[in-house]
Every structure is written in structure tokens, then in C-alpha cells.
Amino acid sequence: LHEWRNAVVRDGEKDYLSTSGKSYVMSLTGTCMRCHSNGEAFCDRCHSYAGVRLTCWNCHVEPKGN
């Protein structure tokens, strides 16, 4: 996600082409959160495991229900 953020914010890239050939719009709230909408199950759990601080909501509006 950090690489996506840099690509979008700094380089103006909007699309990501996966190794399977599928294209995704690089958007936290518009793409990632569509499938990973449970903040406890995805965001908090992963950040806790990796031992990193969750800073997404410093810039993004946290979706309701998370």
C-alpha cells in the first residue's frame, strides 16, 4: 500500500497491473476497502502483526462500520 500511495501521490499513476494481468485502480477507499472493509480483520490485524503504525486515516476518511 505504501508503494501504491507513492505511485499515486508522487508519480500520478492510477492503475496497477497485477502479475495475473488484471488491472486495478490504485485507491485505498475505492478499491481495497471494497473487499477488505472490516478494519479489525484486515487493517488492524496486519498492522499489529507487522508491528507498524496505522496512518491511513490521517489522510483518508475511515469508512463507517470499521
DRENPA-3360 file (N, C-alpha, C; in nm, 2 decimals, always signed):
BEGIN
1 = LHEWRNAV = +0.08/-0.12/+0.00/+0.00/+0.00/+0.00/+0.09/+0.13/+0.00 ~ +0.20/+0.12/+0.07/+0.29/+0.23/+0.08/+0.34/+0.26/-0.06 ~ +0.38/+0.16/-0.14/+0.42/+0.18/-0.28/+0.32/+0.24/-0.36 ~ +0.19/+0.19/-0.35/+0.08/+0.24/-0.42/+0.06/+0.39/-0.39 ~ +0.07/+0.42/-0.26/+0.05/+0.56/-0.22/+0.15/+0.65/-0.29 ~ +0.28/+0.61/-0.29/+0.38/+0.69/-0.35/+0.36/+0.70/-0.50 ~ +0.32/+0.59/-0.57/+0.30/+0.59/-0.71/+0.18/+0.69/-0.75 ~ +0.08/+0.69/-0.67/-0.04/+0.78/-0.70/-0.01/+0.92/-0.66;
9 = VRDGEKDY = +0.04/+0.95/-0.54/+0.06/+1.08/-0.49/+0.18/+1.15/-0.56 ~ +0.29/+1.08/-0.57/+0.41/+1.14/-0.62/+0.43/+1.13/-0.77 ~ +0.38/+1.02/-0.83/+0.41/+0.99/-0.97/+0.28/+1.01/-1.06 ~ +0.17/+1.02/-1.00/+0.04/+1.04/-1.07/-0.01/+0.91/-1.14 ~ +0.04/+0.80/-1.10/+0.00/+0.67/-1.16/-0.14/+0.64/-1.09 ~ -0.23/+0.58/-1.17/-0.36/+0.55/-1.12/-0.39/+0.40/-1.13 ~ -0.33/+0.33/-1.22/-0.36/+0.19/-1.25/-0.25/+0.10/-1.21 ~ -0.28/-0.02/-1.16/-0.19/-0.12/-1.12/-0.22/-0.25/-1.21;
17 = LSTSGKSY = -0.12/-0.31/-1.27/-0.14/-0.43/-1.35/-0.08/-0.54/-1.27 ~ -0.16/-0.64/-1.22/-0.11/-0.75/-1.14/-0.04/-0.85/-1.23 ~ +0.03/-0.94/-1.16/+0.10/-1.04/-1.24/+0.01/-1.14/-1.31 ~ -0.12/-1.14/-1.27/-0.22/-1.22/-1.34/-0.27/-1.15/-1.46 ~ -0.24/-1.02/-1.48/-0.28/-0.95/-1.59/-0.41/-0.86/-1.57 ~ -0.46/-0.87/-1.45/-0.58/-0.79/-1.41/-0.53/-0.65/-1.37 ~ -0.61/-0.55/-1.41/-0.58/-0.41/-1.38/-0.67/-0.36/-1.26 ~ -0.61/-0.29/-1.17/-0.68/-0.23/-1.06/-0.65/-0.08/-1.05;
25 = VMSLTGTC = -0.76/-0.01/-1.01/-0.74/+0.13/-0.98/-0.67/+0.14/-0.84 ~ -0.56/+0.21/-0.83/-0.49/+0.22/-0.70/-0.56/+0.32/-0.61 ~ -0.65/+0.27/-0.53/-0.73/+0.36/-0.44/-0.76/+0.28/-0.31 ~ -0.72/+0.33/-0.20/-0.75/+0.27/-0.07/-0.90/+0.25/-0.05 ~ -0.97/+0.36/-0.05/-1.11/+0.36/-0.02/-1.20/+0.31/-0.14 ~ -1.15/+0.33/-0.26/-1.23/+0.29/-0.38/-1.20/+0.15/-0.43 ~ -1.09/+0.09/-0.40/-1.06/-0.04/-0.44/-1.04/-0.14/-0.32 ~ -0.94/-0.11/-0.24/-0.90/-0.20/-0.13/-1.02/-0.23/-0.03;
33 = MRCHSNGE = -1.08/-0.12/+0.01/-1.18/-0.13/+0.11/-1.31/-0.19/+0.06 ~ -1.33/-0.21/-0.07/-1.45/-0.28/-0.13/-1.45/-0.43/-0.08 ~ -1.33/-0.49/-0.08/-1.32/-0.63/-0.03/-1.28/-0.64/+0.11 ~ -1.19/-0.55/+0.15/-1.13/-0.55/+0.29/-1.19/-0.44/+0.37 ~ -1.32/-0.45/+0.39/-1.39/-0.34/+0.46/-1.39/-0.36/+0.61 ~ -1.36/-0.47/+0.66/-1.35/-0.49/+0.81/-1.22/-0.45/+0.86 ~ -1.21/-0.33/+0.92/-1.08/-0.28/+0.97/-1.02/-0.37/+1.07 ~ -1.09/-0.43/+1.16/-1.03/-0.52/+1.26/-0.97/-0.64/+1.20;
41 = AFCDRCHS = -1.04/-0.70/+1.11/-0.99/-0.82/+1.04/-0.88/-0.80/+0.95 ~ -0.87/-0.69/+0.88/-0.77/-0.67/+0.78/-0.66/-0.57/+0.83 ~ -0.70/-0.44/+0.84/-0.61/-0.33/+0.88/-0.54/-0.36/+1.01 ~ -0.62/-0.36/+1.12/-0.56/-0.37/+1.25/-0.48/-0.50/+1.27 ~ -0.53/-0.61/+1.22/-0.46/-0.74/+1.23/-0.33/-0.74/+1.16 ~ -0.32/-0.69/+1.04/-0.20/-0.69/+0.96/-0.10/-0.59/+1.02 ~ -0.14/-0.47/+1.06/-0.05/-0.38/+1.11/+0.00/-0.42/+1.25 ~ -0.08/-0.49/+1.33/-0.03/-0.54/+1.45/+0.07/-0.65/+1.43;
49 = YAGVRLTC = +0.05/-0.74/+1.34/+0.14/-0.85/+1.30/+0.27/-0.79/+1.26 ~ +0.27/-0.69/+1.17/+0.39/-0.63/+1.11/+0.46/-0.53/+1.21 ~ +0.39/-0.50/+1.32/+0.44/-0.40/+1.41/+0.46/-0.26/+1.36 ~ +0.37/-0.22/+1.27/+0.37/-0.09/+1.21/+0.25/-0.01/+1.26 ~ +0.27/+0.12/+1.26/+0.16/+0.21/+1.30/+0.06/+0.24/+1.18 ~ -0.06/+0.23/+1.21/-0.17/+0.26/+1.11/-0.19/+0.41/+1.09 ~ -0.15/+0.46/+0.97/-0.16/+0.60/+0.95/-0.26/+0.64/+0.83 ~ -0.33/+0.54/+0.78/-0.42/+0.56/+0.66/-0.52/+0.67/+0.69;
57 = WNCHVEPK = -0.57/+0.67/+0.81/-0.69/+0.76/+0.84/-0.64/+0.90/+0.88 ~ -0.51/+0.92/+0.87/-0.46/+1.06/+0.88/-0.50/+1.14/+0.76 ~ -0.51/+1.08/+0.65/-0.55/+1.15/+0.53/-0.69/+1.10/+0.47 ~ -0.72/+0.97/+0.49/-0.84/+0.92/+0.44/-0.95/+0.92/+0.55 ~ -1.08/+0.93/+0.50/-1.19/+0.92/+0.59/-1.22/+0.77/+0.62 ~ -1.21/+0.73/+0.74/-1.24/+0.59/+0.77/-1.38/+0.56/+0.74 ~ -1.41/+0.45/+0.66/-1.54/+0.41/+0.63/-1.62/+0.37/+0.75 ~ -1.75/+0.40/+0.75/-1.84/+0.36/+0.87/-1.84/+0.21/+0.88;
65 = GN = -1.85/+0.17/+1.01/-1.85/+0.03/+1.03/-1.72/-0.04/+1.06 ~ -1.61/+0.04/+1.05/-1.48/-0.02/+1.07/-1.43/+0.00/+1.21;
% end
